[in-house]
Amino acid sequence: MNPFTGRWRIVSMSNWDVAYINEGEEGYFEFDEKGNGRFHFGYVHGQTECRLTTRGDTGSRAGR
């Protein structure tokens, strides 16, 4: 199970104020069980993926 599944509200960002973050709709990141995600803040909309790793894991699949 992916512990990040669901919608996560953006409450602060170092470069933008809350009014910009929530422009148009509340700023968020959202992930499904497969790690596919989308986000919105200000006038920015996008898609992303989330891959769970352990600390120090480079994510390399070479040799597997």
C-alpha positions in Angstrom: 0.0 0.0 0.0 1.2 3.5 -0.9 1.1 5.7 2.2 0.9 8.8 0.0 -2.4 7.7 -1.8 -5.0 10.4 -1.6 -5.2 14.2 -1.9 -2.7 16.3 0.0 -3.4 20.0 0.4 -0.5 22.5 -0.1 -0.5 24.8 2.9 2.7 26.8 2.2 5.5 27.2 -0.3 8.6 29.2 0.1 8.2 31.2 -3.1 4.5 31.9 -3.2 1.9 33.2 -0.8 -1.3 31.3 0.1 -3.5 33.5 -2.1 -1.4 32.4 -5.2 -1.2 28.7 -4.1 -5.0 28.6 -3.9 -5.8 30.7 -7.0 -8.7 29.1 -8.9 -8.9 26.1 -6.5 -7.1 24.8 -3.4 -3.5 23.8 -4.1 -2.9 20.1 -3.9 -0.9 17.0 -4.8 -2.9 13.8 -5.4 -1.6 10.2 -5.8 -3.3 7.0 -6.7 -2.4 3.5 -5.6 0.0 3.0 -8.6 1.9 6.2 -7.7 0.5 8.3 -10.6 -0.3 11.8 -9.5 -1.3 15.2 -10.4 -0.9 18.6 -8.8 -2.3 22.2 -8.9 -1.1 25.4 -7.4 -1.6 28.9 -8.7 -1.9 28.7 -12.5 0.2 25.5 -12.6 -1.3 22.1 -13.3 0.7 19.0 -13.9 1.2 15.3 -13.6 3.9 13.3 -11.7 4.7 9.9 -10.4 5.6 8.7 -7.0 8.0 5.8 -6.4 8.7 4.5 -2.9 12.3 3.7 -2.1 14.4 3.3 1.0 17.0 5.8 2.0 20.2 5.3 0.0 18.3 3.5 -2.8 19.4 5.0 -6.2 16.4 3.5 -7.9 18.6 1.8 -10.5 17.2 -1.3 -12.0 20.4 -2.4 -13.7 21.3 -6.0 -13.2 17.8 -7.1 -12.1 
